[in-house]
Amino acid sequence: MKVEWFRPGLKDSLVHLYNDHEDRNTDQIQSYRGRTELIHQELQRGNASLKLSSVQASDEGYYKCFIQSKSWYDDATVDVRVE
């Protein structure tokens, strides 16, 4: 299973990547390093929510999640507001 969270419209857009049972964030946007997490146990239940810590004003905007398995794929867009 592959779960990719990214910021559409940004040149280097990767926020978090989970692939082949591991987080693979070597190409992650620098400002997100150490601040993102997927709860792996929740993936088994169909929950691919991204947990973002130490939220900053610059985190506001659209995020897209792309999920792919061997037999299907789906995507969703979320508009995050920081107050």
Contact map, one row per residue, 1 for C-alpha under 8 A:
11100000000000000111100000000000000000000000000000000000000000000011110000000000000
11110000000000001111000000000000000000000000000000000000000000000111100000000000000
11111000000000001110000000000000000000000000000100000000000000001111000000000000000
01111100000001111100000000000000000000000000000000000000000000001110000000000000000
00111110000001111000000000000000000000000000000001000000000000111100000000000000000
00011111000011110000000000000000000000000000000000000000000000111000000000000000000
00001111110011100000000000000000000000000000000000000000000011110000000000000000000
00000111110010000000000000000000000000000000000000000000000001110000000000000000000
00000011111010000000000000000000000000000000000000000000000000000000000000000000000
00000011111110000000000000000000000000000000000000000000000000000000000000000000000
00000000111110000000000000000000000000000000000000000000000000000000000000000000000
00000000011111000000000000011000000000000000000000000000000000000000000000000000000
00000111111111100000000000011000000000000000000000000000000000000000000000000000000
00011110000111111000000000111000000000000000000000000000000000000000000000000000000
00011110000011111000000010011001000100000000000000000000000000000000000000000000000
00011100000001111100001110010000000110000000000000000000000000000000000000000000000
01111000000001111110001110010000000000000000000000000000000000000000000000000000000
11110000000000011111111110000000000001000000000000000000000000000000000000000000000
11100000000000001111111100000000000000000000000000000000000000000000000000000000000
11000000000000000111110000000000000000000000000000000000000000000000000000000000000
10000000000000000111111000000000000000000000000000000000000000000000000000000000000
00000000000000000111111100000000000000000000000000000000000000000000000000000000000
00000000000000011110111110000000000000000000000000000000000000000000000000000000000
00000000000000011110011111100000000000000000000000000000000000000000000000000000000
00000000000000111100001111110000000000000000000000000000000000000000000000000000000
00000000000000000000000111110000000000000000000000000000000000000000000000000000000
00000000000001000000000111111000000000000000000000000000000000000000000000000000000
00000000000111111000000011111101100000000000000000000000000000000000000000000000000
00000000000111100000000000111111100000000000000000000000000000000000000000000000000
00000000000000000000000000011111100000000000000000000000000000000000000000000000000
00000000000000000000000000001111100000000000000000000000000000000000000000000000000
00000000000000100000000000011111111100000000000000000000000000000000000000000000000
00000000000000000000000000011111111100000000000000000000000000000000000000000000000
00000000000000000000000000000001111100000000000000000000000000000000000000000000000
00000000000000000000000000000001111110000000000000111100000000000000000000000000000
00000000000000110000000000000001111111000000000001111000000000000000000000000000000
00000000000000010000000000000000001111100000000001110000000000000000000000000000000
00000000000000000100000000000000000111110000000111100000000000000000000000000000000
00000000000000000000000000000000000011111110000111000000000000000000000000000000000
00000000000000000000000000000000000001111111000000000000000000000000000000000000000
00000000000000000000000000000000000000111111100000000000000000000000000000000000000
00000000000000000000000000000000000000111111111100000000000000000000000000000000000
00000000000000000000000000000000000000111111111100000000000000000000000000000000000
00000000000000000000000000000000000000011111111000000000000000000000000000000000000
00000000000000000000000000000000000000001111111000000000000000000000000000000000000
00000000000000000000000000000000000000000111111100000000000000000000000000000000000
00000000000000000000000000000000000000000111111110000000000000000000000000000000000
00100000000000000000000000000000000001100110011111000000000000000000000000000000000
00000000000000000000000000000000000001100000001111100000000000000000000000000000000
00001000000000000000000000000000000111100000000111110000000000000000000000000000000
00000000000000000000000000000000001111000000000011111000000000000000000000000000000
00000000000000000000000000000000001110000000000001111110000000000000000000000000000
00000000000000000000000000000000001100000000000000111110000000000000000000000000000
00000000000000000000000000000000001000000000000000011111000000000000000000000000000
00000000000000000000000000000000000000000000000000011111101000000000000000000000010
00000000000000000000000000000000000000000000000000000111111100000000000000000000010
00000000000000000000000000000000000000000000000000000011111100000000000000000000011
00000000000000000000000000000000000000000000000000000001111100000000000000000000000
00000000000000000000000000000000000000000000000000000011111110000000000000000001010
00000000000000000000000000000000000000000000000000000001111111000000000000000011110
00000010000000000000000000000000000000000000000000000000001111100000000000000011100
00000011000000000000000000000000000000000000000000000000000111110000000000001111000
00001111000000000000000000000000000000000000000000000000000011111000000000001111000
00001111000000000000000000000000000000000000000000000000000001111100000000111100000
00111100000000000000000000000000000000000000000000000000000000111110000000111000000
01111000000000000000000000000000000000000000000000000000000000011111000011110000000
11110000000000000000000000000000000000000000000000000000000000001111100011100000000
11100000000000000000000000000000000000000000000000000000000000000111111111000000000
11000000000000000000000000000000000000000000000000000000000000000011111110000000000
10000000000000000000000000000000000000000000000000000000000000000001111100000000000
00000000000000000000000000000000000000000000000000000000000000000001111110000000000
00000000000000000000000000000000000000000000000000000000000000000001111111000000000
00000000000000000000000000000000000000000000000000000000000000000111101111100000000
00000000000000000000000000000000000000000000000000000000000000000111000111110000000
00000000000000000000000000000000000000000000000000000000000000011110000011111000000
00000000000000000000000000000000000000000000000000000000000000011100000001111100000
00000000000000000000000000000000000000000000000000000000000001111000000000111110000
00000000000000000000000000000000000000000000000000000000000001110000000000011111000
00000000000000000000000000000000000000000000000000000000000111100000000000001111100
00000000000000000000000000000000000000000000000000000000001111100000000000000111110
00000000000000000000000000000000000000000000000000000000000110000000000000000011111
00000000000000000000000000000000000000000000000000000011101100000000000000000001111
00000000000000000000000000000000000000000000000000000000100000000000000000000000111
